[in-house]
Amino acid sequence: MRFADTIKRGMATLTGTSLTLVQNTRLSPNLAQIRFEGAIQAADWNPGDKLKLNVAGVLRSYTPSQWQDGALQILFHLHGQGPAAQWAAQAQVGETVSFIGPAKSLPPAQASDWHLLIGDPTTVGLFQALHQSARAPCHGVVELAPEDAPALDALGLPLKAVAQDGALEWISDWQPPSGPGDVVLSGEADRVRAWRDALLAQGLDKRWIRLKPYWSRRGKARRKAVEREMKGA
Ligand SMILES: Cc1cc2nc3c(=O)[nH]c(=O)nc-3n(C[C@H](O)[C@H](O)[C@H](O)COP(=O)(O)OP(=O)(O)OC[C@H]3O[C@@H](n4cnc5c(N)ncnc54)[C@H](O)[C@@H]3O)c2cc1C
């Protein structure tokens, strides 16, 4: 375990809120919807906020898709490579986990006439939370494996599944609706940057874009570097 993970795990043990897993539903082959119950208050959370979940001996960031007094839900991408994803793939009812948070992740939304959401399997839960709280119509795309595409309909999300690396092509045909917009880009760091660059090249107002890289094919340091670079740009 990395030193930073060891320290964070210690903090979670000291300060984390304990949750009990009450349901683990496989929405599609690579997406698990896990429901936890515990002493939590809905007033503590806003859609888009993240948690640091203490599972399988590591701390990892996740975004509740729903949060009510006493219960919350998280959608895990079962990517198969890391301890948290492997834990979610086989976690059983009755297991307990702790978390730190919630904490802000995305910048706050501005008033808008529409929302454009672009992401990948790690952002389906984020998009469910944003869609359920949206005051304007949502549209957009999620890069998903074909076998996971039905999960969007199952969750009632008005989003289209496109193939991995398919969002850029979709963006090239996209026409913004009229009025001010809110554009949320999240998922793999270099993809998020490519989507942002493509939208800016099409003349989208930079102030409408909110983005948050969730992971990187090239590791955590790369995710943070891309995030810093985009904040400065
Ligand atoms: C603010 C925030 C909120 C997030 N919310 C969610 C969420 O709600 N649901 C969700 O599923 N994820 C979410 N993520 C992403 C999640 O934290 C990462 O995918 C995390 O790396 C998973 O931990 P792990 O232990 O499974 O893999 P790690 O041990 O972190 O990584 C192991 C290997 O797998 C690779 N990897 C990591 N994630 C993926 C992936 N998704 N696909 C393919 N390869 C991957 C890494 O590059 C590394 O090589 C969020 C991330 C952030 C920063």
The ligand as an SDF file (V2000), in Angstrom:
LIG
                    3D

 53 58  0  0  0  0  0  0  0  0999 V2000
  -14.1020   12.9300   -7.3750 C   0  0  0  0  0  0  0  0  0  0  0  0
  -14.1580   11.5180   -7.9540 C   0  0  0  0  0  0  0  0  0  0  0  0
  -15.3570   10.8160   -7.9750 C   0  0  0  0  0  0  0  0  0  0  0  0
  -15.4130    9.5280   -8.5260 C   0  0  0  0  0  0  0  0  0  0  0  0
  -16.6170    8.8520   -8.5710 N   0  0  0  0  0  0  0  0  0  0  0  0
  -16.6800    7.5870   -9.0880 C   0  0  0  0  0  0  0  0  0  0  0  0
  -17.9190    6.8650   -9.1360 C   0  0  0  0  0  0  0  0  0  0  0  0
  -18.9710    7.3150   -8.6470 O   0  0  0  0  0  0  0  0  0  0  0  0
  -17.9090    5.6180   -9.7070 N   0  0  0  0  0  0  0  0  0  0  0  0
  -16.7620    5.0540  -10.2080 C   0  0  0  0  0  0  0  0  0  0  0  0
  -16.8060    3.9060  -10.7040 O   0  0  0  0  0  0  0  0  0  0  0  0
  -15.5840    5.7020  -10.1470 N   0  0  0  0  0  0  0  0  0  0  0  0
  -15.5120    6.9480   -9.6070 C   0  0  0  0  0  0  0  0  0  0  0  0
  -14.3260    7.6240   -9.5600 N   0  0  0  0  0  0  0  0  0  0  0  0
  -13.1460    6.9650  -10.1300 C   0  0  0  0  0  0  0  0  0  0  0  0
  -12.4950    5.9940   -9.1250 C   0  0  0  0  0  0  0  0  0  0  0  0
  -12.1300    6.6950   -7.9330 O   0  0  0  0  0  0  0  0  0  0  0  0
  -11.2320    5.4200   -9.8050 C   0  0  0  0  0  0  0  0  0  0  0  0
  -11.5850    4.6560  -10.9260 O   0  0  0  0  0  0  0  0  0  0  0  0
  -10.3790    4.6230   -8.8480 C   0  0  0  0  0  0  0  0  0  0  0  0
   -9.0920    4.5530   -9.4090 O   0  0  0  0  0  0  0  0  0  0  0  0
  -10.8910    3.2070   -8.6120 C   0  0  0  0  0  0  0  0  0  0  0  0
  -10.0560    2.5830   -7.6540 O   0  0  0  0  0  0  0  0  0  0  0  0
   -9.5220    1.0850   -7.8320 P   0  0  0  0  0  0  0  0  0  0  0  0
   -8.9920    0.7050   -6.4920 O   0  0  0  0  0  0  0  0  0  0  0  0
  -10.5930    0.2420   -8.4580 O   0  0  0  0  0  0  0  0  0  0  0  0
   -8.3410    1.1970   -8.8990 O   0  0  0  0  0  0  0  0  0  0  0  0
   -6.8790    1.8300   -8.6560 P   0  0  0  0  0  0  0  0  0  0  0  0
   -6.0980    1.0110   -7.6900 O   0  0  0  0  0  0  0  0  0  0  0  0
   -7.0170    3.2880   -8.3430 O   0  0  0  0  0  0  0  0  0  0  0  0
   -6.2360    1.7020  -10.1090 O   0  0  0  0  0  0  0  0  0  0  0  0
   -5.7170    0.4320  -10.5820 C   0  0  0  0  0  0  0  0  0  0  0  0
   -5.4990    0.5460  -12.0840 C   0  0  0  0  0  0  0  0  0  0  0  0
   -6.7610    0.6330  -12.7390 O   0  0  0  0  0  0  0  0  0  0  0  0
   -6.8110    1.7720  -13.5730 C   0  0  0  0  0  0  0  0  0  0  0  0
   -8.1760    2.3310  -13.4670 N   0  0  0  0  0  0  0  0  0  0  0  0
   -8.7010    3.0500  -12.4460 C   0  0  0  0  0  0  0  0  0  0  0  0
   -9.9820    3.3430  -12.6960 N   0  0  0  0  0  0  0  0  0  0  0  0
  -10.2700    2.7880  -13.9010 C   0  0  0  0  0  0  0  0  0  0  0  0
  -11.4480    2.7510  -14.6960 C   0  0  0  0  0  0  0  0  0  0  0  0
  -12.6000    3.3190  -14.2950 N   0  0  0  0  0  0  0  0  0  0  0  0
  -11.3880    2.0890  -15.8780 N   0  0  0  0  0  0  0  0  0  0  0  0
  -10.2440    1.4690  -16.2870 C   0  0  0  0  0  0  0  0  0  0  0  0
   -9.0840    1.4850  -15.5780 N   0  0  0  0  0  0  0  0  0  0  0  0
   -9.1240    2.1260  -14.3910 C   0  0  0  0  0  0  0  0  0  0  0  0
   -5.7500    2.7260  -13.0030 C   0  0  0  0  0  0  0  0  0  0  0  0
   -5.2590    3.5890  -14.0180 O   0  0  0  0  0  0  0  0  0  0  0  0
   -4.6930    1.7800  -12.5200 C   0  0  0  0  0  0  0  0  0  0  0  0
   -3.8550    1.3760  -13.5890 O   0  0  0  0  0  0  0  0  0  0  0  0
  -14.2390    8.9080   -9.0250 C   0  0  0  0  0  0  0  0  0  0  0  0
  -13.0190    9.6010   -8.9670 C   0  0  0  0  0  0  0  0  0  0  0  0
  -12.9760   10.9030   -8.4560 C   0  0  0  0  0  0  0  0  0  0  0  0
  -11.6530   11.6320   -8.4150 C   0  0  0  0  0  0  0  0  0  0  0  0
  1  2  1  0
  2  3  1  0
  2 52  2  0
  3  4  2  0
  4  5  1  0
  4 50  1  0
  5  6  2  0
  6  7  1  0
  6 13  1  0
  7  8  2  0
  7  9  1  0
  9 10  1  0
 10 11  2  0
 10 12  1  0
 12 13  2  0
 13 14  1  0
 14 15  1  0
 14 50  1  0
 15 16  1  0
 16 17  1  0
 16 18  1  0
 18 19  1  0
 18 20  1  0
 20 21  1  0
 20 22  1  0
 22 23  1  0
 23 24  1  0
 24 25  2  0
 24 26  1  0
 24 27  1  0
 27 28  1  0
 28 29  2  0
 28 30  1  0
 28 31  1  0
 31 32  1  0
 32 33  1  0
 33 34  1  0
 33 48  1  0
 34 35  1  0
 35 36  1  0
 35 46  1  0
 36 37  1  0
 36 45  1  0
 37 38  2  0
 38 39  1  0
 39 40  1  0
 39 45  2  0
 40 41  1  0
 40 42  2  0
 42 43  1  0
 43 44  2  0
 44 45  1  0
 46 47  1  0
 46 48  1  0
 48 49  1  0
 50 51  2  0
 51 52  1  0
 52 53  1  0
M  END
$$$$
